[in-house]
Amino acid sequence: MSKGRAETAAGAPGILLKYLQEQNRPYSAQDVFGNLQREHGLGKAAVVKALEQLAQQGKIKEKVYGKQKIYFADQDQFAMVSDADLQGLDAKIVALTAKVQSLQQSCRHMEADAERDPGVEEGMCWLQRETEEYKSSHQPRDSGRERAGVQREAEVLQGVEEAQEDGNRAVGCNSGRIPQEQEAVLCKWLSLPSSLP
């Protein structure tokens, strides 16, 4: 057993006693182990041993049902509650239950009204249209056709540059030295009228 696990096992009776007193309900050793395993890292053997030790010391009570043992906090340690206190708590429970039911019913009515209200539906339609409009206006316009057009213009401009290097200059009119398609692109870029028919 590791040192940390041994220290945890040594503190198990205190942890279990506190847990059973806070919960104030009966538990089997398996239930206590399952509830405290993650939080405190107690092993099942340590839990069983600590519960038996607490029962022998009289700090908790133990009842045997067949093969299973049930452990619970000693009820003598808790203050006695008067009948008036119990009736007060019962009345408080009834009032809070009625309030919860009233709020739930009010919520259902509001939901039903919202479903029937045409303004809500119109608002939702408007919101969906606005969302779609926003998405379409903010999407990149990088379609295949546009890419092909840009690529074609780049090729045409490259051809124009090559023609210029050869001494063939076209500035608004077609001297027959560059293709008409290249002249149209060049004129578009230079904002000149094309001589194409």
MOLINTA-V557839 format. One record per pair of residues at least 6 apart in sequence whose C-alpha atoms are under 7 Angstrom apart, sorted by the first residue. I is the first residue (numbers start at 1). GAP is how many residues later the second one is. Records with the same first field share a line. If there is no record, write none. Layout:
I = GAP + GAP
This chain:
8 = 34
9 = 33 + 37
12 = 35 + 38
13 = 37 + 38 + 41
20 = 52 + 53
21 = 52
24 = 48 + 49
25 = 47
26 = 44 + 45 + 46
27 = 43 + 44 + 45
28 = 41 + 42 + 43
29 = 18 + 19
33 = 11 + 14
36 = 6
37 = 6
54 = 6
55 = 6 + 7
59 = 15
60 = 11 + 12 + 13 + 14
61 = 10 + 11 + 12 + 13
62 = 7 + 8 + 9 + 10
63 = 6 + 7 + 8
64 = 6
114 = 6
153 = 32
156 = 26 + 29
157 = 25 + 29
160 = 22
163 = 6 + 15
168 = 9
172 = 15 + 20 + 21 + 22 + 23
173 = 21 + 22
174 = 9 + 21
180 = 16
184 = 10
187 = 6 + 7
